[in-house]
Amino acid sequence: MPSCWEINIPHLTNVQDIVKRRARFRASKRKRMSVHSKPASVKPVAAPDLARLKKKGRVITMLTAYDFFTARLLDEIGIDGILVGDSANMVFYGEKSTLSITLDQMIYHTQAVSRAVKRALVIGDMPFMSYQASAEDAIRNAGRMIKEGRAGAVKLEGGEHIAPTIARLVEIGIPVMAHIGLVPQSIHQLGAFKVQGRDDPSVEYLKRSARTLEDAGCFAMVLEMIPADLAGEISRELTIPTIGIGAGPQCDGQILVTNDLLGLFEDFQPKFVRRYAHLAQEARTACRSWLEDVKNRDYPAENESFH
């Protein structure tokens, strides 16, 4: 008698073939669907979304960008907001302060960032003297930042005195982020880039300004270089989110200048900056290697040439 392994069972073989064919068909169908299906839609972050994130207790993340490629990288990692900051005047143009950058320059950089972004909220920084002279100036210039720069919001520096201007902008539909503490556009009045809110009058002014600016309608507030406990107190008192830079861990979110984070700006390093890379050093090393290869006629090689 033949063993069980030698017995031919045609119907069993047919069933196995059918199962295999069905499995291959299902795999092929899934592959076709993945190729032709539309990519999942990305919901852009809008200014009101930040208050909802604060209510949920989720930390808000922001970084700066001034060009298309940096903005695209930041957007791809899931950053909540990208500030096109007037800090470009220092880290992009090499100036000693933010004061001399123009509105046209800021719009140019904001356009480049906006073209790259699919999800993050793009915030255009209003440069010095683009909003201080009158509410009419502020409306006209902030309108250009939204219309021409395609920003989703603007940022204005200043304490309680700027509240009427913010209220007017919000009234006509322009979302505004406030900025208190160290306000770099007032560097000549402050005398230096130094921590604010270390004496009683300054503490009271910052608290009063925060309440007043929230009442004026701003959707978020940057707290720059103020003591951590004061920043925490302000953050707990406000319903809008606070975004800290040099203001400790108790803020609702954090922002840094990307050039500082990446080690691209080496002129000085503020205490609050943590460098996650040293790209300036790496760039010098790479370019020096290319320079030596060219001098030694090692570049371009045969496989890098056309014939």
Residue frames as qw, qx, qy, qz and C-alpha x, y, z in Angstrom:
[[0.000, 0.889, 0.458, 0.000, 0.00, 0.00, 0.00],
 [0.396, 0.527, -0.047, 0.750, 1.39, 3.44, -0.91],
 [0.288, -0.326, -0.484, 0.759, 2.07, 5.92, 1.87],
 [0.110, 0.828, 0.479, -0.270, -0.27, 8.84, 2.42],
 [0.102, -0.705, 0.233, 0.662, 2.33, 11.17, 0.81],
 [0.174, -0.130, 0.779, 0.588, 2.14, 9.24, -2.44],
 [0.255, 0.584, 0.770, -0.037, -1.62, 9.44, -2.84],
 [0.095, 0.133, 0.309, 0.937, -2.70, 11.98, -5.47],
 [0.070, 0.638, 0.675, -0.364, -5.68, 14.08, -4.35],
 [0.285, 0.392, 0.409, 0.773, -6.63, 16.26, -7.33],
 [0.191, -0.830, -0.415, -0.320, -9.40, 18.18, -5.65],
 [0.566, -0.710, -0.117, 0.402, -7.10, 19.20, -2.78],
 [0.510, -0.081, 0.287, 0.807, -4.50, 20.49, -5.22],
 [0.094, 0.602, 0.481, 0.630, -7.18, 22.52, -7.04],
 [0.386, -0.860, -0.333, -0.001, -8.35, 24.10, -3.80],
 [0.588, -0.519, 0.055, 0.618, -4.82, 25.12, -2.89],
 [0.381, 0.208, 0.409, 0.802, -4.33, 26.68, -6.34],
 [0.097, -0.773, -0.469, -0.415, -7.56, 28.65, -5.99],
 [0.508, -0.794, -0.199, 0.268, -6.52, 29.96, -2.57],
 [0.556, -0.286, 0.213, 0.751, -3.14, 31.06, -3.92],
 [0.233, 0.436, 0.481, 0.724, -4.70, 32.77, -6.96],
 [0.254, -0.855, -0.408, -0.193, -7.17, 34.66, -4.74],
 [0.564, -0.665, -0.054, 0.487, -4.35, 35.80, -2.46],
 [0.457, -0.031, 0.344, 0.820, -2.34, 37.07, -5.44],
 [0.050, 0.651, 0.521, 0.550, -5.43, 38.88, -6.79],
 [0.386, -0.867, -0.308, 0.069, -6.09, 40.60, -3.47],
 [0.565, -0.481, 0.113, 0.661, -2.43, 41.68, -3.19],
 [0.340, 0.234, 0.464, 0.784, -2.49, 43.04, -6.75],
 [0.111, -0.788, -0.498, -0.345, -5.73, 44.92, -6.06],
 [0.477, -0.794, -0.168, 0.338, -4.29, 46.53, -2.92],
 [0.521, -0.225, 0.275, 0.776, -1.22, 47.60, -4.89],
 [0.179, 0.486, 0.517, 0.682, -3.34, 49.18, -7.64],
 [0.283, -0.860, -0.410, -0.108, -5.47, 51.01, -5.07],
 [0.540, -0.649, -0.026, 0.536, -2.37, 52.37, -3.29],
 [0.439, 0.026, 0.388, 0.810, -0.94, 53.64, -6.59],
 [0.015, 0.496, 0.509, 0.704, -4.09, 55.37, -7.78],
 [0.349, -0.761, -0.528, 0.140, -5.57, 56.52, -4.46],
 [0.100, 0.845, -0.045, 0.524, -5.32, 60.21, -3.60],
 [0.404, 0.138, -0.604, 0.673, -2.97, 61.21, -0.77],
 [0.318, -0.652, -0.635, 0.265, -4.63, 61.84, 2.57],
 [0.068, 0.832, 0.142, 0.532, -5.72, 65.46, 2.83],
 [0.479, -0.097, -0.445, 0.750, -3.77, 67.60, 5.28],
 [0.188, -0.884, -0.420, -0.087, -5.76, 69.97, 7.46],
 [0.356, 0.518, -0.208, 0.749, -3.90, 73.29, 7.72],
 [0.389, -0.451, -0.544, 0.591, -3.37, 74.76, 11.16],
 [0.000, 0.754, 0.268, 0.600, -5.38, 77.95, 11.64],
 [0.037, 0.462, -0.409, 0.786, -4.95, 80.59, 14.33],
 [0.674, -0.406, 0.119, -0.606, -7.96, 79.43, 16.42],
 [0.903, 0.007, -0.429, 0.005, -6.57, 75.87, 16.52],
 [0.392, 0.366, -0.589, 0.604, -3.81, 76.95, 18.90],
 [0.429, -0.363, 0.358, -0.746, -6.27, 77.78, 21.68],
 [0.927, -0.087, -0.126, -0.342, -7.79, 74.32, 21.28],
 [0.740, 0.260, -0.534, 0.316, -4.34, 72.77, 21.59],
 [0.005, 0.402, -0.539, 0.740, -3.80, 74.69, 24.83],
 [0.707, -0.259, 0.148, -0.641, -7.14, 73.49, 26.16],
 [0.957, 0.051, -0.269, -0.091, -6.12, 69.89, 25.41],
 [0.632, -0.689, 0.333, 0.121, -2.80, 70.40, 27.16],
 [0.864, 0.267, 0.220, 0.367, -0.78, 69.70, 24.02],
 [0.374, -0.609, 0.182, 0.676, 2.48, 71.65, 23.74],
 [0.543, 0.825, 0.136, -0.080, 2.59, 73.96, 20.70],
 [0.688, -0.242, 0.344, 0.592, 5.72, 73.92, 18.53],
 [0.406, 0.909, 0.084, -0.035, 7.06, 76.74, 16.37],
 [0.642, -0.264, 0.267, 0.668, 10.30, 77.56, 14.58],
 [0.193, 0.783, -0.098, -0.583, 11.43, 80.32, 12.23],
 [0.657, 0.200, 0.561, 0.462, 12.02, 80.07, 8.49],
 [0.083, 0.715, -0.100, -0.687, 12.90, 82.60, 5.81],
 [0.226, 0.411, -0.686, -0.557, 13.12, 80.42, 2.67],
 [0.802, 0.094, -0.298, -0.510, 11.23, 77.73, 0.78],
 [0.676, 0.186, -0.709, 0.073, 13.47, 74.75, 1.59],
 [0.066, 0.136, -0.730, 0.666, 13.73, 75.33, 5.34],
 [0.558, -0.004, 0.213, -0.802, 9.97, 75.88, 5.54],
 [0.798, 0.118, -0.456, -0.375, 9.28, 72.66, 3.66],
 [0.473, 0.156, -0.802, 0.329, 11.50, 70.66, 6.02],
 [0.149, -0.066, 0.594, -0.788, 9.80, 72.14, 9.08],
 [0.682, 0.055, -0.040, -0.729, 6.34, 71.54, 7.65],
 [0.718, 0.160, -0.654, -0.178, 7.22, 67.91, 6.90],
 [0.304, 0.089, -0.823, 0.472, 8.13, 67.19, 10.53],
 [0.352, -0.613, -0.699, -0.109, 4.70, 68.38, 11.71],
 [0.214, -0.094, -0.314, 0.920, 5.56, 71.77, 13.22],
 [0.075, 0.708, 0.659, -0.242, 2.47, 73.73, 14.31],
 [0.173, 0.966, 0.143, -0.131, 3.62, 77.18, 13.28],
 [0.681, 0.131, 0.130, 0.709, 6.38, 78.83, 11.27],
 [0.092, -0.914, -0.135, 0.372, 7.29, 82.40, 12.10],
 [0.599, 0.527, 0.106, 0.593, 8.85, 84.40, 9.29],
 [0.462, -0.758, -0.237, 0.395, 10.66, 86.53, 11.82],
 [0.233, 0.955, -0.130, 0.127, 12.33, 89.90, 11.45],
 [0.666, -0.559, 0.444, 0.217, 15.28, 88.01, 12.97],
 [0.794, 0.456, 0.263, 0.304, 16.06, 87.40, 9.29],
 [0.183, 0.957, -0.137, 0.178, 17.75, 90.78, 9.41],
 [0.392, -0.738, 0.547, -0.051, 20.39, 89.34, 11.74],
 [0.688, -0.202, 0.691, 0.089, 20.75, 85.67, 10.76],
 [0.702, 0.516, 0.453, 0.188, 20.06, 86.08, 7.02],
 [0.376, 0.875, 0.053, 0.301, 21.30, 89.58, 6.19],
 [0.704, 0.049, -0.293, 0.644, 24.01, 89.89, 8.85],
 [0.089, -0.725, 0.031, -0.683, 22.76, 93.07, 10.53],
 [0.209, 0.164, -0.714, 0.648, 23.28, 93.75, 14.25],
 [0.323, 0.213, 0.587, -0.712, 19.59, 94.25, 15.02],
 [0.327, 0.457, 0.818, 0.121, 16.15, 93.64, 13.51],
 [0.096, 0.686, 0.276, -0.667, 15.42, 97.32, 12.93],
 [0.094, 0.512, -0.394, -0.757, 16.42, 97.95, 9.32],
 [0.203, 0.175, 0.910, 0.316, 14.56, 95.14, 7.55],
 [0.309, 0.096, -0.149, -0.935, 11.74, 96.49, 5.37],
 [0.695, 0.218, 0.450, -0.516, 8.18, 95.40, 4.85],
 [0.711, 0.534, -0.318, -0.331, 8.95, 94.48, 1.25],
 [0.230, 0.445, -0.858, 0.115, 11.77, 92.21, 2.40],
 [0.382, -0.057, 0.788, -0.480, 9.52, 90.56, 4.97],
 [0.760, 0.374, 0.158, -0.508, 6.80, 89.98, 2.39],
 [0.542, 0.552, -0.606, -0.187, 9.36, 88.45, 0.02],
 [0.051, 0.287, -0.922, 0.253, 10.49, 85.93, 2.66],
 [0.534, 0.121, 0.608, -0.574, 6.92, 85.20, 3.73],
 [0.735, 0.445, -0.193, -0.475, 5.94, 84.42, 0.14],
 [0.415, 0.438, -0.797, -0.021, 8.78, 81.88, -0.11],
 [0.167, -0.113, 0.873, -0.445, 7.76, 80.19, 3.14],
 [0.632, 0.252, 0.345, -0.646, 4.06, 80.15, 2.26],
 [0.658, 0.432, -0.470, -0.399, 4.77, 78.42, -1.04],
 [0.303, 0.312, -0.891, 0.127, 6.43, 75.54, 0.82],
 [0.221, -0.055, 0.766, -0.602, 3.89, 74.99, 3.59],
 [0.409, -0.242, -0.739, -0.478, 0.90, 72.68, 3.46],
 [0.553, -0.515, -0.653, 0.052, -0.02, 72.35, 7.13],
 [0.438, -0.319, -0.391, 0.744, 1.75, 74.75, 9.51],
 [0.011, 0.944, 0.316, -0.091, 0.39, 78.18, 10.38],
 [0.559, 0.280, 0.043, 0.779, 2.59, 80.80, 8.69],
 [0.253, -0.883, -0.289, 0.269, 2.98, 83.96, 10.77],
 [0.506, 0.583, 0.039, 0.635, 4.49, 87.07, 9.19],
 [0.463, -0.508, -0.294, 0.665, 6.46, 89.33, 11.53],
 [0.192, 0.933, 0.231, 0.197, 5.58, 92.99, 11.09],
 [0.647, 0.139, -0.176, 0.729, 8.86, 94.94, 10.90],
 [0.287, -0.491, -0.296, 0.767, 9.78, 98.08, 12.79],
 [0.121, 0.410, -0.024, -0.904, 7.70, 101.14, 11.84],
 [0.160, -0.141, -0.785, -0.581, 5.26, 99.16, 9.72],
 [0.389, -0.577, -0.692, -0.193, 2.50, 99.45, 12.36],
 [0.403, -0.382, -0.474, 0.684, 3.61, 101.87, 15.11],
 [0.072, 0.046, 0.089, 0.992, 2.76, 105.20, 13.47],
 [0.519, 0.051, 0.090, -0.848, -0.99, 104.68, 13.11],
 [0.651, 0.150, 0.701, -0.251, -3.74, 102.10, 12.94],
 [0.667, 0.675, -0.008, -0.317, -4.13, 102.96, 9.26],
 [0.226, 0.663, -0.708, -0.092, -0.49, 102.04, 8.59],
 [0.377, -0.214, 0.877, -0.206, -0.95, 98.82, 10.53],
 [0.720, 0.393, 0.460, -0.339, -4.06, 97.85, 8.57],
 [0.581, 0.733, -0.250, -0.251, -2.50, 98.64, 5.21],
 [0.165, 0.621, -0.766, 0.012, 0.77, 96.86, 5.91],
 [0.464, -0.103, 0.840, -0.262, -0.67, 93.85, 7.73],
 [0.747, 0.489, 0.248, -0.377, -3.09, 93.53, 4.84],
 [0.490, 0.690, -0.505, -0.168, -0.15, 93.31, 2.46],
 [0.154, -0.420, 0.881, -0.152, 1.45, 90.63, 4.61],
 [0.623, 0.179, 0.692, -0.317, -1.73, 88.54, 4.40],
 [0.686, 0.646, 0.138, -0.307, -2.58, 89.28, 0.76],
 [0.493, 0.744, -0.448, -0.056, 0.87, 89.37, -0.85],
 [0.044, -0.518, 0.828, -0.208, 2.85, 87.28, 1.61],
 [0.744, -0.117, -0.551, -0.359, -0.01, 84.78, 1.97],
 [0.090, 0.191, -0.790, 0.575, 0.56, 84.55, 5.72],
 [0.425, -0.490, -0.742, -0.170, -2.13, 83.10, 7.96],
 [0.445, -0.836, -0.282, 0.156, -1.45, 85.65, 10.71],
 [0.347, 0.711, -0.243, 0.562, 0.84, 88.52, 11.68],
 [0.664, -0.446, -0.400, 0.447, 2.92, 89.22, 14.79],
 [0.047, 0.848, -0.032, 0.528, 3.26, 92.62, 16.48],
 [0.544, -0.060, -0.536, 0.642, 5.68, 93.54, 19.26],
 [0.081, -0.416, 0.129, -0.897, 4.67, 95.71, 22.19],
 [0.061, -0.199, -0.816, 0.539, 2.79, 95.94, 25.46],
 [0.153, 0.619, 0.694, -0.335, -0.58, 97.38, 26.41],
 [0.110, 0.607, -0.083, -0.783, -0.09, 100.51, 24.28],
 [0.108, 0.198, -0.755, -0.616, -0.38, 98.40, 21.12],
 [0.275, 0.304, 0.874, -0.261, -3.76, 96.94, 22.13],
 [0.448, 0.632, 0.219, -0.593, -5.92, 99.39, 20.10],
 [0.304, 0.538, -0.613, -0.492, -3.96, 98.55, 16.95],
 [0.044, -0.055, 0.997, 0.031, -4.38, 94.81, 17.56],
 [0.363, 0.442, 0.676, -0.464, -8.09, 95.27, 18.19],
 [0.438, 0.639, -0.113, -0.622, -8.47, 97.13, 14.90],
 [0.218, 0.391, -0.824, -0.348, -6.62, 94.43, 12.94],
 [0.143, 0.126, 0.967, -0.169, -8.66, 91.67, 14.54],
 [0.410, 0.513, 0.398, -0.640, -11.84, 93.61, 13.82],
 [0.528, 0.592, -0.291, -0.534, -11.16, 93.51, 10.07],
 [0.978, 0.134, 0.025, -0.160, -10.25, 89.81, 10.12],
 [0.531, 0.593, -0.548, 0.256, -6.45, 89.68, 10.50],
 [0.860, -0.449, -0.219, 0.108, -5.28, 87.21, 13.19],
 [0.134, 0.819, -0.385, 0.403, -2.61, 88.75, 15.42],
 [0.822, -0.248, -0.374, 0.351, 0.02, 87.17, 17.63],
 [0.212, -0.955, 0.121, -0.170, 1.28, 89.50, 20.37],
 [0.773, 0.194, -0.341, 0.499, 4.86, 89.67, 21.65],
 [0.339, -0.891, 0.108, -0.281, 5.89, 90.95, 25.09],
 [0.842, -0.402, 0.101, 0.346, 8.94, 90.74, 27.34],
 [0.345, -0.439, 0.417, 0.718, 12.12, 91.43, 25.44],
 [0.579, 0.735, 0.343, -0.083, 10.93, 93.18, 22.30],
 [0.667, -0.094, 0.288, 0.681, 13.92, 93.49, 19.94],
 [0.277, 0.691, 0.351, 0.568, 12.39, 96.37, 17.98],
 [0.298, -0.931, -0.040, -0.206, 12.78, 98.47, 21.14],
 [0.848, -0.048, -0.206, 0.487, 16.46, 97.59, 21.58],
 [0.295, 0.470, -0.145, 0.819, 17.55, 101.25, 21.74],
 [0.484, -0.635, 0.014, -0.602, 15.07, 101.92, 24.54],
 [0.924, -0.366, -0.108, -0.019, 15.99, 98.73, 26.42],
 [0.165, -0.858, 0.487, 0.026, 19.71, 99.28, 25.96],
 [0.021, 0.402, -0.911, -0.091, 20.60, 95.61, 25.48],
 [0.728, -0.096, -0.575, -0.361, 19.13, 92.15, 24.89],
 [0.050, 0.217, -0.786, 0.576, 18.42, 91.40, 28.56],
 [0.225, -0.405, -0.884, 0.060, 15.82, 89.59, 30.68],
 [0.267, -0.401, -0.075, -0.873, 12.65, 91.57, 31.40],
 [0.724, -0.461, -0.323, -0.398, 10.32, 91.27, 34.41],
 [0.655, -0.008, -0.586, 0.477, 12.85, 91.20, 37.24],
 [0.051, -0.021, -0.443, 0.895, 11.47, 94.09, 39.28],
 [0.204, 0.473, 0.745, -0.424, 7.97, 94.80, 40.56],
 [0.350, 0.607, 0.010, -0.713, 7.02, 97.57, 38.08],
 [0.257, 0.362, -0.742, -0.502, 8.18, 95.45, 35.14],
 [0.046, 0.146, 0.985, -0.077, 6.33, 92.37, 36.42],
 [0.284, 0.554, 0.553, -0.554, 3.12, 94.34, 36.86],
 [0.320, 0.570, -0.288, -0.700, 3.49, 95.91, 33.40],
 [0.167, 0.199, -0.899, -0.353, 3.94, 92.51, 31.73],
 [0.115, 0.322, 0.908, -0.241, 0.95, 90.99, 33.55],
 [0.297, 0.627, 0.305, -0.652, -1.23, 93.98, 32.72],
 [0.264, 0.493, -0.526, -0.641, -0.09, 93.99, 29.10],
 [0.015, 0.013, -0.984, -0.177, -0.82, 90.26, 28.73],
 [0.208, 0.504, 0.756, -0.361, -4.39, 90.71, 29.97],
 [0.268, 0.671, 0.038, -0.691, -4.95, 93.80, 27.84],
 [0.189, 0.405, -0.697, -0.560, -3.62, 92.22, 24.66],
 [0.078, 0.193, 0.978, 0.030, -5.74, 89.10, 25.17],
 [0.241, 0.633, 0.539, -0.500, -8.79, 91.33, 25.60],
 [0.214, 0.606, -0.291, -0.709, -7.82, 93.10, 22.36],
 [0.863, 0.356, 0.091, -0.347, -8.28, 89.80, 20.53],
 [0.243, 0.604, -0.746, -0.138, -4.83, 88.34, 19.83],
 [0.929, -0.015, -0.256, -0.266, -4.89, 84.56, 19.35],
 [0.891, -0.155, -0.203, 0.376, -1.49, 83.84, 20.95],
 [0.142, -0.968, 0.182, -0.094, 1.36, 85.63, 22.67],
 [0.749, 0.308, -0.383, 0.444, 5.14, 85.31, 22.49],
 [0.538, -0.838, 0.087, 0.009, 6.87, 85.67, 25.86],
 [0.737, 0.484, -0.262, 0.392, 10.54, 86.45, 25.30],
 [0.489, 0.248, -0.483, 0.683, 13.29, 86.39, 27.93],
 [0.461, -0.588, 0.152, -0.647, 11.25, 86.70, 31.09],
 [0.209, -0.338, 0.847, -0.354, 11.65, 84.64, 34.30],
 [0.277, -0.082, -0.924, -0.251, 10.18, 81.14, 34.06],
 [0.051, -0.409, -0.800, 0.436, 7.83, 81.51, 37.03],
 [0.231, 0.469, 0.098, -0.847, 6.44, 84.78, 35.71],
 [0.335, 0.194, -0.668, -0.636, 5.89, 83.17, 32.30],
 [0.199, -0.216, -0.956, 0.026, 4.10, 80.30, 34.00],
 [0.075, 0.464, 0.565, -0.678, 1.86, 82.67, 35.94],
 [0.319, 0.409, -0.208, -0.829, 0.93, 84.61, 32.80],
 [0.286, 0.085, -0.857, -0.420, 0.33, 81.36, 30.88],
 [0.105, -0.328, -0.910, 0.231, -2.07, 80.05, 33.52],
 [0.143, 0.493, 0.367, -0.776, -3.98, 83.33, 33.68],
 [0.341, 0.383, -0.365, -0.778, -4.56, 83.63, 29.93],
 [0.809, 0.252, 0.467, -0.254, -6.95, 81.53, 27.87],
 [0.672, 0.702, -0.226, -0.066, -4.87, 82.08, 24.73],
 [0.934, -0.091, -0.039, 0.343, -1.61, 80.12, 24.36],
 [0.158, -0.911, 0.335, 0.182, 1.76, 81.57, 25.27],
 [0.888, 0.372, -0.093, 0.252, 4.78, 80.72, 23.13],
 [0.521, -0.802, 0.179, 0.230, 8.05, 80.98, 25.01],
 [0.729, 0.503, -0.198, 0.420, 11.53, 81.87, 23.84],
 [0.341, 0.283, -0.503, 0.742, 13.87, 82.13, 26.78],
 [0.468, -0.407, 0.117, -0.776, 10.84, 82.03, 29.09],
 [0.334, -0.244, 0.827, -0.381, 11.15, 78.60, 30.66],
 [0.088, -0.047, -0.963, -0.249, 9.16, 75.36, 30.35],
 [0.179, 0.413, 0.742, -0.498, 5.81, 76.52, 31.73],
 [0.334, 0.364, -0.215, -0.842, 4.65, 78.25, 28.54],
 [0.802, 0.294, 0.378, -0.356, 2.02, 76.59, 26.36],
 [0.852, 0.482, 0.094, 0.179, 4.50, 76.29, 23.49],
 [0.527, -0.572, 0.295, 0.554, 8.07, 76.98, 22.46],
 [0.624, 0.774, 0.051, 0.096, 9.78, 78.72, 19.57],
 [0.569, -0.518, 0.302, 0.563, 13.42, 79.12, 18.55],
 [0.373, 0.767, -0.339, -0.397, 15.28, 80.72, 15.69],
 [0.982, 0.174, 0.080, 0.000, 16.02, 77.73, 13.47],
 [0.542, 0.684, -0.362, 0.328, 19.48, 79.03, 12.57],
 [0.287, -0.633, 0.576, -0.431, 20.35, 78.93, 16.29],
 [0.889, -0.137, 0.342, -0.271, 18.95, 75.42, 16.76],
 [0.923, 0.368, 0.026, 0.111, 20.92, 74.09, 13.78],
 [0.638, -0.507, 0.222, 0.535, 24.18, 75.82, 14.67],
 [0.549, 0.584, 0.327, 0.501, 24.16, 77.95, 11.53],
 [0.023, -0.904, 0.035, -0.425, 24.36, 81.27, 13.38],
 [0.801, -0.144, -0.354, 0.461, 27.60, 81.39, 15.36],
 [0.141, 0.666, -0.140, 0.719, 28.00, 85.08, 16.24],
 [0.211, -0.321, 0.628, -0.677, 26.63, 84.45, 19.74],
 [0.462, -0.246, -0.838, -0.154, 24.56, 81.83, 21.57],
 [0.452, -0.518, 0.128, -0.715, 21.87, 82.99, 24.01],
 [0.255, -0.275, 0.827, -0.420, 21.54, 81.04, 27.26],
 [0.707, 0.173, 0.452, -0.516, 18.18, 79.60, 26.24],
 [0.684, 0.513, -0.383, -0.350, 19.40, 78.17, 22.91],
 [0.725, -0.249, 0.639, 0.063, 20.11, 74.44, 22.71],
 [0.367, 0.573, -0.558, -0.475, 22.00, 73.52, 19.56],
 [0.886, 0.048, 0.417, -0.199, 20.84, 70.24, 18.08],
 [0.837, 0.370, 0.192, 0.354, 23.36, 70.32, 15.23],
 [0.312, -0.690, 0.235, 0.610, 26.48, 72.18, 14.13],
 [0.705, 0.580, 0.389, 0.127, 25.66, 72.68, 10.48],
 [0.177, 0.954, -0.231, -0.072, 28.01, 75.64, 10.00],
 [0.396, -0.580, 0.698, 0.143, 30.96, 73.43, 10.94],
 [0.700, 0.176, 0.685, 0.102, 29.69, 70.60, 8.73],
 [0.535, 0.825, 0.182, -0.025, 29.18, 72.99, 5.81],
 [0.008, -0.880, 0.456, 0.132, 32.73, 74.34, 6.13],
 [0.550, -0.314, 0.763, 0.130, 34.10, 70.78, 6.23],
 [0.694, 0.453, 0.557, 0.054, 32.13, 69.75, 3.13],
 [0.404, 0.914, 0.005, -0.031, 33.06, 72.85, 1.14],
 [0.219, -0.773, 0.577, 0.147, 36.71, 72.54, 2.18],
 [0.671, -0.051, 0.725, 0.145, 36.73, 68.95, 0.92],
 [0.617, 0.702, 0.352, 0.060, 35.33, 70.09, -2.43],
 [0.095, 0.957, -0.249, -0.112, 37.90, 72.88, -2.59],
 [0.410, -0.551, 0.703, 0.185, 40.76, 70.45, -2.08],
 [0.706, 0.253, 0.652, 0.112, 39.34, 67.98, -4.62],
 [0.488, 0.861, 0.141, 0.001, 39.15, 70.72, -7.25],
 [0.073, -0.884, 0.446, 0.121, 42.68, 71.94, -6.53],
 [0.455, -0.365, 0.800, 0.138, 43.98, 68.38, -6.78],
 [0.459, 0.284, -0.558, -0.630, 41.95, 67.74, -9.94],
 [0.083, 0.072, 0.982, -0.156, 40.07, 64.94, -8.19],
 [0.305, 0.638, 0.639, -0.304, 36.79, 66.64, -9.10],
 [0.862, 0.068, 0.142, -0.481, 35.09, 66.19, -11.45],
 [0.494, -0.261, 0.815, 0.154, 35.95, 62.51, -11.97],
 [0.053, 0.077, -0.799, -0.594, 35.44, 60.50, -15.16],
 [0.075, -0.447, -0.890, -0.055, 32.03, 59.24, -14.03],
 [0.011, -0.732, -0.413, 0.542, 30.96, 62.84, -13.34],
 [0.010, 0.475, -0.381, -0.793, 31.77, 64.03, -16.85],
 [0.732, 0.514, 0.303, -0.329, 29.83, 63.86, -20.13],
 [0.294, -0.324, 0.713, 0.547, 31.15, 62.29, -23.36]]
